Each structure stands twice: as C-alpha cells, then as structure tokens.
Amino acid sequence: MRRIDKGSFIALSRRAFISATAAGVAGVVTGIEREAGAQVAFTPRVSGLTLTEATMAHLKDAIRRGGYQMLKVVTGWGLHDRSITDPATISELCSLTPITLVRTTTGDRYHVDPNKVEEEIAPWYAAKEKKRDLIIELGNEPNTVNDPDGTGAFWASRSRAWKESYIWENRYYLAEAIARCRQRFPWAKIVTCSLAPRTTLDIEWFLQIYAQGTDSPLHNADYVAVHAYNGPGETWYQGQDLPLVLDLYGRYAPTKSWIMTEVGLHTDETRARKGERMAGVMHYGESSLVLPWNVWGFCYFHLKLDRDGNPVPGDRAAAYYGEGDSAYAQRVNAGRLRRTPVGWLDSIDPTTGVASGWAADPDTPASVAVHFYASGPGIDGIRFVGGTGADLPRLDVNTHLNMAGHHGFSLRIPDAWRNGTEYRLHAYGLDATGDLNAELSGSPKAFRL
C-alpha cells in the first residue's frame, strides 16, 4: 500500500478539478421554520457525547446517566487517569457504547495525513468487535488553520490566492485519506472532517471545493460532520451557526446523513435545564430551525472535567455532566416510541443467490442486524442461514421513513443451501431498542440454487 509524500502535492492539477462536474449539489435540504411553542413528534436520533477531559469513572457515569449510544474520542488524548493509547484502554472505550466515533489528531486545524490516519486508527479498528460500528472522523476544522486562540486571525490575514491553494491541497489529502481508509479499514464508516461554522472562515468555499470531482470527499464519505453551537446570550440556535450549516450542507450534501460531531450549549443555565433543552432540539424540534432528516446523530460537547468531575474553568458554560445527562435521558425516554423493525426482503437473485432488501428500527436511525432462516424439504421448522447488517446506503428508504442512516442489506446465500433444492428464505429485522424482532415484508421468498 503506497504512502503519500507531502511533497508530491505539486503534481495535483487544480484545473482538472474545476473542469469536473460538481456532484450531488442539486436540491436543498434545510430546517423547517416553525412558530415558538409548536410541537413536533419525537424524532429518533443516535445520541452521544464527546470525551475531551475526564476520568474513566466520570465518562462511564455520563454514559450510564444519558443512555448514549455513541462515544466520540480523539486518538491522542482525553483521559486523566489512563493512557488513551494503551490497548486495554482502547478496548474498554470501544465497549462502552454500541457505536464508537474516533477522531484523528492528524487533520486538526491543518491537512490530514493519510499515513498517520492508518497509524492512529489501526488499534481502534482492531479493538472494536463490530467493525461496522466504528466511525472514523478525519480531522477537525481545517478552516481554522494555525488558529490556537480561536479568533481566525491567521486565516483572515491570508491572501485569496493562498486560501484557494490551501483549500485545494486540504481537499486532496482528505480524499486520499478516505480512499486509504476504504482499503485499510473496509468495514468501518467514515465521516468527513467538520468545518468551523463561521462565514468569516469561508466555510462555503471549502464545501464548494469538497463537493467537486469523482473523488469528492463530501460524497464519498458515509457521513458528513457538522459543528454547531449557540453562543452566550443566544436562545436555542437563533445565532448564526445552525441556519448557516443547514443552508450550506443542505446545498452541498443534500442526500447525505449528517453527524453533529460537536454540538453544545454555551449558557449559564443549570445543567439539568441544558440537558432538557438538548433533548428538545435534537428530538422535539424545539429550535428556531427544526433539524432536517439528514441529522443521523450527535455528540454533545463538552465532557471536559477536572479529576473531581467539575467543569474545567473556561468551559463551565458548555458542560452539563451529571444532572444534564440524567435530564436528557428522562425527557428522551418519555417521548420515545416503542416499535418493532420494518423493512422488505426485496429479491433473491436467481443467478448469484444474493438476497437484498432493507430493514430499520423506527425508534433509532442506527443500522440494525438482519437474520435469515430457511424452511423447506428435510427441515423441521426453520434453520438459521446467516446474518448481516442493514448498513448499506438506501436513499429511497431515508426518504420513505424520513430518517437518516444506512438501512439496506445484501447477503450471499451460503454454499450449503446451493444444492438444487427449493427452499424458502425468511428475513427478520433485529430490534435495536429492546422490542420484539419482526419478520420483514416480502418474506419468505422461494429460491433454488
């Protein structure tokens, strides 16, 4: 597998990208304006938290309180009392939630290095039991390049020509990193780096260039990362972040599922109130712009605590650890619907013996597992054939269910069932939230291979 020499970037032809047709920018998916106080139905989304600074005990307590399904970690730091690079620690972190989102340190406010991505992600991929539940986030806010104080002064001081060259180079390495991850970590999912949501940092310019070409990072990743906060004194997302990102990502990635890999409340409210409000915007449409179906999940920011579990000075306004986690879960559980899986066994290809279809749990956009059984001559009842994840893209299903995520499946029927006998294949969706499993519509289907 070839490594990338950063000096080779000079060979990249910008004109070749400009002449390519921009992919997937037709149509707009934006938030829906609503009047204050209006109510919407509960919307299931994958919920998570971002580990920035905490002990393992405080992290576990936050997950227990909030009932989160996803944990976001950064490969190089985060825990006060453990080395996050220790294999035993990595294994434990991967086991804490069904979905593990791992952000690389390479690509943090600069270009992602595909060689370093391999090195950073390899131990996490090895440790995650279900590889399909590992999501790789490639860096962080490259439009804040060389911006340690968060002011954007360095970017603002650069010339237009310098900025354009930087964005194209950044896009090149991001596309290479996605391709490398496909080769090296084939079962993992990939989420792009998020851009800092400020117009002064040229977020749209980055998205325009990211969307171009056959190796478009926006469209070749499985998910698109989005950051959004409300600032001091702003009510829920009436500042610029949410309207800006919904407009821009709605134009440049309208068919992709989005993960809000950083979302936070910077307010002086109690932690419990912030937890209630997080549930309100994520699941009940209680924001000045209701989140679109594209938002598959989110990670709240911060779990940034000292060793005693108190918010780190300077980040108190963002924290809601403890009471906020509990309040979030209480409000979510009060509105969560309890439904069994839905889906279809669409077809069994008579030549290849591949069974295809889709399955989803309406209570969560997370992918579910599908198990297959056979009935027929010589079988008493039904016998297990195999299983797979319903984790392939199916935009028609997203539109039909008004839900983000990947819900398609494909299974090659094993050779043991290819003996010329006619059997019937039964497909069952496995519920992700503790309800009963369900046989899919269109099941069973006859096959002879």
N, C-alpha and C positions, 0 to 999 in steps of 0.2 A: 504494500500500500504506500503510495508516494507521500512524501512530506512536502510541505509548502515552504518555499523560500520567500520571505517577505520582500526580498529584493526583486523578485520576479514580477511584481505588480506592474512595472513599467510596460510590460507587454500587453496589458489589458487595453482593448480598444473601446473607448467611450462611444465612438461613432457607431460601433456595431450595436450597442445597447439602444442608442437613440433611434436607430432605424427599425428596431424591433417593434412589433405591435404590443401595446400595453395590454396586459392580461387581466380579465376579470374586473374591470372598473365600471362596467355598466350597472345601472341601478343604484339606489341609495337605501340603506337601512339605517334609520335614525330612531331616536327615542320618540315617544308619543307624548305630546303636550297634554297636561291634564289640569283640572282645577284643583286648588288646595282642598284637602279633605276628602277627595274622591277615593273610593275603594276599588281595588282590583283583586282578582283571585290570587291565591297563593301560587307562586312560581317556583318550582323546584330548581335549585342550583347547587353545584358542588361547593361546599364551604371549606375554607382552610385558613391557616394562619402562617405568618412569616416569622421564622426564627432569626432574630438578629443578635440579641444578647440575653441569655438566661441560663439557669442550671437545668439539668435534665429533669429534675423533680418538678420545677415550675413549668417546663414545657409539657410534661405528662399531665399535670394538673389542668393546664389550659385546654388540652385536647379532651380530657375527660369531661370538664365542665361544658365545653361548647359542642361536643359531639361532632367534631370536624372530620371530614372525610379526606382531607388533603393537608400535607405539611410541606411548606416551602423552606428549603435550606440552601445555603451557599457553601460551595465546596471547601472554602478555606478558613471559615471562622463561624462563630455563633454561640458556642457553649462555654460557660465559665469554668465548669468542673470536669470537662472531658476534652480530649483531643478529637476534633471532628474528622481527622484523617485516619484515626485508628479503625481498623477493620471491624472490631467488635462494636464500636460506637456507630459506625455506618450501618451495620446490620440491625442494630436496635432502632435507630431512627427510621429505617425503611419499614420496620414492623409496626410503628406506632399508628399509622393511618393507612387505609387501603391504597391511596394514591400518594406518591412521593414526587414532588416537583423540585428538581435540583438545578440551581443557577450556577453557571460557571463564574469564576473570578476573572478569567480572561474575557475581554469584551466589556469590562466595567469602565464606562466612560472613554472607550477607545475602540480599536478594532479587535474583533475576536480572532484568536489564533487557532486554526483547526487542529494543529498538532497538540496544543495544550488542552483543547477540548477533549481529545481522546484520553490524555493522561488524567484529567480531572474526573471524567465521568466513568471510566472503566471500573473503579471499585464499587461505585453505586449500582451500576448495571449488574455486576457480579452478585451483589448482596440482595438485590430486590428479587423476591421469589417469583412474583408475577411480573415479568419484564414489560408487559403491555401497560402496567400501571405505573411505570416510570416516565415522567415528563422531563425533558431536557430544555432548560431555558438558556439561550445563548447570549450571555452578557446582559448589560443593563445601561440604558440611556446613553447611547453613543453621541447624542446631540448635546450632551453636557461635557464634551471632551475637555480635559485639563481644567476641570471646574471644581476644585476641592472645597470652595466656600459656598457653592450653590448659587452664585449670583449670575452666572452666564457671561461674566465679563470677558473671558478669553474668547469665547465664540463670537461675541459682539464685536470684538476688535479685529477679527479676521476679514480679509477681502472676500468679495463674492467668488473670485476665481479659486481662492484657497478652499473655501467652503465646498464648492462644487466638486473639486478634486477629492477632497476628504470624503464626501458622501459616496462618490462612486467607488472609491477604494474600500470604504466600510461595507458597501453592498457586496463587493466582490468576495471579501473574506467571509461575510455572513453566508452567502450562497455556497461557498466551498465548505464551510462548517456543516451546513445542513446535509450536503452530499456525503461528507465524511461520516456523519452520524448514521445515515441510512446504511452505509456499508458496515460500520463497526458495531452499531447497536440497533440491529434491524427490527427488534420488537418494541423498542421504546418509541414514545411520541415526542414530537419536537414543537416547542413554542418559540417564536421569534423573540429577539430582544425587544423590550419596550422602549419607547421614546418618551422623554420628558415632555409632559403636555403643556408646553408654553409656546405661544406664537413667536415670541422673541428668539426661540431656539430652532425656528424653521422646521417644525415637525412635518408640515405638509411637503416640503421639499424632499425630506427623507422618504416619505411614503410614496411620492411620485416615482422616485428612482427605484425604491424597493419593489414596486409593482411591475417593472419592465423586464422583458426578456423571458425566454423559456425556462431559465433557472431562477425565476423570481422568488426571492425569499418570502414575500408575503403569501404567495400562493402555493409554494412547495412545502412549507411547514404545515403541521397538523393543526396548530392553533396560532392565533395572533395574540401577543401580550399587550395589555393596556394598563396604564397607570392613571389614577385619578384621585384627587384629594379635594376636600373643601378647606379653605383657609380660615384663619381666625376671623370671627365676626360674620362669617357667611352661614346662612341656613343651608339645609341639605342640598349641595350641588347647585347652588344658584351662582356660584363663581364660574370661572371660565373653563375649568378642567373638563367636566362632564359634557357640556354642549360641544366643546371643541373636539373631543375624541370621538363622540358619537357621530358627528358630522364627517370627520376626516376618515375614520376607519369604516364608516358606512359607505363612503365613496370608493375607497381603495381596497377594501377587503369585505365586500358585502355578503359573500357566501361562506365566509369562514367563521368557525366558532372562536370566540374570544375568551381569554382568561384574564381577569383583572388581577395581575400578579402583585400589584400593590394598590391597595385602596384604604383610605384612612380618614378619620375624623380628627381634625385639629381644633378642638373646642374645650371649654372649661366646664362642661357638664360632668355630672357624676359618671363613673364607669358604667354603672348599670344602665343609665339613660343612653349612653353611647351604644351599648350592646343592643338595646331595643331598637335604636334608630338604624343600626347596621342591618338588622333583620328587616326593618321597614323598607329600606331602599333596595335591598337585594331580593326580597321575596314578595313584597306587597306593593311595589310601585310608588312608594312614598318619597318621591323626589321631584324636582321641578321638571326633569325629563325622565320618563319611565325607561328603564333599561330594555333594549331590544332582545329578541330571542337569541341573538348571537352570543350573549354572555353566558358561557357554559359554567363558569365558576369564578371564585375569587379567593384571594388570600389577604386577610386584614393585616395592617401594618400599624403598630409595632407589637412584637413581644420583645421589647427592649428594656430589660430589667437589670437591677443590680443583684448581688448574691442573696439579698433578703427578699426579693420579689417586688421591690419598689421601682417605679419608672425612673429611668436614668434622667438626671437633670437636663433640661433642654428638650426632652421628648415626652414630658408629662401630658401635654395636650393630646398626644396621639394614642396613649395607652388606654386599654380598658381591661387589662388582665384581671381575672378573678370574677368580680361581680358582673363585669360586662360579658364575659364568656357565658356565665350562667343565664343572664338575662336574654342574651341572643338565643340560646338553645330553648329556653322556655317559650319564647314567642314563636320560634320556628315550629316547635312540636305542637303548639296549639293550633297551627294552621295547616300542618302537613296532612295531605290526603293519603289514605292507605289503599293502594290499588295494586292489582296483580299485573304481571307483564302483558304487553300486547305485541303483535307482530304477525308476520306471514312467512311461511315456507313457500317461497315463490316458485321454485322449479328444481328439478334434478336433471342435469344434462345427460342425455342417454349415451353420449359418446365418452365424455370424460368422467361421468359419475360424480360431478361436483354439485352439492346441494347449496342453494343460495336463498337469501331472504333477509329479513330484518327482525329485530326484537328490541324492545325498550321497556324499562320500568317507568311509568308516567310520574312516579314520585321523585325521580332524580335523572339528570342528564348523563350520569355516569354510564359507561357501557356495561351491559350485563353478559353473563355466560349463557350459552345455549347447549343443551344436551340432546343427543339423538339416540333413539331406540328403534329396533326393528321388530316387526311381527311377521309371521308367515309360516310356511311349511316347516315342521320339525321344531318349532319354537313354542314353548308353553308360556303364554303371556307375551311379554316383550323383553328383549335383551339389549343391553347397552351397546351402542355402536361407537360413540366417541363424543367429544365436546370441543367447543371453540368459543372465542369471544365475539360478541356482536360489536366489533370495534372498527369496522370499515366505513369510510365516508358514504353517506346516502343523503344528499341534499333534499331529495323528494320527501324523505322521511322527516327531516328537520322542518320542512315547510308544512307537512301534514300535521305533525304533532305540535308545531310552534315551539320547538325545543332544540337547543344546541346539542352538540356531542356527536359521536360516531355510533351508528346503530345497525350497520349492515354486517352480514356474516357470509362466510363461504367455507364449506367443508368438503374435502375429497373423501368419499366413502371408502373405508379401508378395504384392502385386497381380500380379507376374509369373507366379505359379502359379495365378491365378484365371482360367482360360481354358476351363473346361468339360471339360478332360481329367482322367481319373482317374490320380492319382499315388499313390505310397506314401511316407509320411514316416518317416524314420529319425531317432531321437534318441540322442545319445551324451553321456554324462557325462564331463567332462574331469577327470582325476585331479589333486588339489591337492598331492600329496606325491611326485610323480615316478614313479608307477607307470603302467601302461598305462591308456588310456581304455577305456570299455566302453559297448556299446550297451545301452540301458535295456530292462527287461522291458516287454512290450506294444508294442514297436517291431519292425517298422514297422507303421503304420496307414494304410489307404487313405483318400483324400479326393478329392472332386471339387467345385470351387468355381466 
